[in-house]
Amino acid sequence: MKRAAVPRLLRIATGTGAIAFAVLSYEYLRLPDVRPLATVNPSSTAFMELREREAAAAGKRVRRVHRWVPYSRISPNLRRAVLAAEDSAFFDHDGIDIAEIKKSIEDSIEKGKPLRGASTITQQLAKNLYLSPSRDPLRKLKELMITWRLETALSKARIFEIYLNVIEWGDQVWGAEAAARTYFGVPASALSREQAALLAGAIINPRLYSPKNPRGRLLRRQQIILARMPGYEPPAPMPAAVPAALSGPAPEPADGEPAAEPRDEMMDEAVDPVAAPPDEIDPAAGPEPSPAEPPA
């Protein structure tokens, strides 16, 4: 009986493998062609359209606060702050940070912590451009395949430029230029170190953390990011070969929208001598953002 069962199990395994391969091949062929992004700025993203549908369903005014600016017009302070906060190894990996995933798994096993996010900037961009926030395994698989396509078709600097221009930075606020003008009244090129660190600290949940009215946790994240920023040197500006694309009205102040408190591995793990301890920060009011500095 046991010998008879072996061929049957092999047939089942072979059939399952063939079905999985067929599904993967089908999904891969349906993935978006990212090659045009090398020379064309995206005018919209899946996340922008999702938020607009949500606003319409809730009876809110639908708007899109977004203005594209070239990489050269985004402050080096913000570039450093985002690298320090979101993906310290961005220029060293190929879109998937294996070392960070391994560390997350080890922490989960050794310290009994839930698995923390290890998404790279390229993975976040893939999700923002084409997918959704869902945790569906097929969605995650598509994200990984699109990540590979982005890394193959685009330079790191171009991936970073698109990311900084399209990510969510508040209630219907998208990209660095809109965020800088909405929260600080300055262009993205003029963001100070302190302002840049606040913006980078809010990326983890931009509808919960407001750079305009920072509270205790966001202020502590800001201090941690400020301490890390000197170790990151973003690439020099690229030639302005891609025309800037405008989308929606000129930036205007936006109210933040409460959301669920996210897991914050930066606050879990960072031991930073500069960061103020929680009991020294007034959760009801924080210091005003520093005045804008001239571009570096």
N, C-alpha and C positions, 0 to 999 in steps of 0.2 A: 504494500500500500504506500509505503514511504517513497519507494523508487518511482511509483506511478505519479506521485504528487510533484516530483521535481520538475519534469517537463511542463506540467501544467503551470507551476509557479513561474518558470522561465517564459512561457508564452504570455502570461499576465504581465510580467515585468517588461517584456519586449513591447507588448501592445501599449502599455502605459507610457513607456519611453517614446514610442512613435507618436502617440497622441500629444504628449507634452511638446515634442519637437515641432509638430505641425502647428500647435497653438502659438508657440514662440515665433515661428517663421511668419505666420499670418499677422501677428501683432507687429513684428518688426517691419513688414512691408507696409503696414498702415501708419507707421510713424511719420511725423512731419519732416519735410526736407529742410534742414536748418542751414544749408549752404548760402541761401540768399542773405542771411543775417550778417555775412561778412561785409556786405556793402549797403544793406538797407536796414534802417532803423525800424523796429516793430512799432506800429501805431497803436496796438492794443495787445492785451494779454488775456489768458483764460481767467486769471484772478481778478482783473479789472472788470471783466464782463460778469463774473460771478457776484462781485460786490454790488454791481449795479442792479442785477436781478434781485438780490436780497433787499436793497434799499427800496426798490419799486414794490416788492411784496409787502414791505413794512409800512408803505405809504409815505416814505421819506422823499425829499427832493433828490433826484438822481443827478449827479454831477461828477465830473472827472477832473481833479486838480492835478495837472501833469504838464510838464514842459521839459522837452529833451534838451540836454546840453552836451557838447562834446566832452570827452574825457579830460581834455586840457583845461576845461572850465569847471572842474570839480576839485575842490581844495585837496592838496596832499594830506591835510589833517584828517579829512573824512576818509580818504583811501586807507590811511594807516589805521584809523580807528575801526573801520569795518573789518580789515584783515585781522586785527587783534581780537575783535569780538566774535567773528563768525567762522574764520577759516585760516588759522595761522600758517598752515602748510599749503595754501592755495597754489603757490608757484612751484611746489615740489612734487605734488601728486598729479595723477592723470584723470582727475575728476572724482575719484573715490578714495577717501583717506583710510586705507587699510589699517594703519597704525592706530588711528583714532577709534575705529570700529573695534579693534582688538582690545584697546584700553577700556572701552565701554563695557565689553563683555566681561573682562577680568574684574572690573569694579562691581559689576552686577553679581558675579559669583562670590568674590571675596568679601564684599562689604554688604551684600544683601540689598543693594540698591536696584531700583528698576532701570532697565536699559535707557540710557539718555540718548538724545539725538546726536547723530554724527554726520549730518548732511553737510556736504561741502557747498561752496558758493555756486559751483556749476550745477549740482543737484537741485539747489534751491531755485536757480534760474530755470532749469528744465520744468520744474513743477509750476512755477509762476507763469511761464510762457504758454504752456500747453495743457496742464493737468488741473488738479483740484487739491484741496487740503485733506481729502479722505485718506484713511489708513488701509484701504483695500490693497491686498498683496499684489494684484495685477497692476494697480496704479503705481505701486512702488517699482515693479519690474519695468514698466514703461519708463518711469523716471530714470532708472539706471541705463536703459538703452538710449534714451535721448541724451543723457549725460555723455555717453560715449561718443555719440554723433557730434555734439557741441565741441567736445575736446578735440575731435579729429578735424573738424571743419574750420574752427575759429582759433585765433591766437588767445592766449591768456588775457592779454590786455583788452581785447575786444569783448571777451566774455565778461570781464570785470566792468567795462564801460556799460554794457547793456544792463547788467545786474543793478548797478548804481542808479540807472535811469528808470527802471520799471518796478522795483520792489515796493511793497506797501509800507507807507510811513504814517498811517493814521486813517481816520474815517474818510475814504475816497481821496486820499492824498498819496501820490505815486511819484517816486523818484527823488533824487537829491535836490534838484532845483526847487521843486514844489515844496519839499519839506523845509529847506532852508528859508524860503520866503514866508511860508506859513507860520513857522514857529519863531523865527528870529528876525524876519524882515530884511534879510541880506541874501545876495546870490550865493549859490553853492561854492563859487570860487573864493568867497570871503569868509567862510566858516572858520571860527577859532578852534583851538584844540578842545576847549571845554564844550563848545557847541557840538563839535563833531563827535565827541565821546558820548554825549547825551543821545544824539541820533543813532549812533551805532548800538548803544545799550537798549534802545527801544525796539530794534529789529526783531527780537525774540517774540514779542507780541505787541505790534504797533497799535492795536486797538485797545490795549490795556494801559500801556505806558505812554504818557504824553510828555514829549520834550518841552512843551510850552509850560506845563505845570508839573515839574518833576517831583516825585515823592521819594520816600526813604530807599526803597529797593533800587529804583532807577538811579538815584544819586550815588548809591554804593557801587552799582555797576559802572557808572561814569568814572569813579575814582580808580577802579581796577583797570579799566581800559586805558585811562590816562597813563597809568604806571607801565602798561605793556607797550604803548604806542612807539616809544623810541626804538624798539627792536625790529620795526617793520619799515621797509623801504619799497614803496610801490614802483612799478615801472614808469619810465618817462612818458609824457604825453605822446599819443600816436599822431601821425599826420592827419589833418582834418579832411579826410577823403570822403566821409559819409555826411550828407546834408542833414542838418538838424531837423527833426520832425516835431511839430507842435500838436498837442492833443488836448482839447478841452479849454476851459476858461483860464485866465491868468490865476495864479495861486492866490488863495485867500485863507484867512484863519479857519480852522476846522476844529470842532469839538471832538474829543476822543470818545470812543464807545466802549463801555465796560465789556470785558470778556473773561473767560476762565483763567485763573492764575496758572501760568505755565511752569513746568519743571525747569529750573534755572541752574545748569551745571556750573556756570561761572561762579555763582554765589555759593554753590555746594563745595567747590574744590579750591577756589582761589584763596590763598593766604597772603594778603597784601599789606605791607606796613603802612602804606599811604592811605588805604581805605579806612574811613571812619567806622568804628563799631556801631552796630544797629542802635544802641541806646543813646548814641550821641547825635543822632539825626532826628530832627523833628519831622515825623511823618505827615504833618499837616501843612508844612511849608518848607520850601528849600530855597537856597540862594538863587538870585536872579541870574540868568545866563550871562556870561562875560560878553562885553562888547566885541563886535566882529573885528578880527585882525585882518590886515591886508593879506592877499594871497601869498603863499610861500613861493 
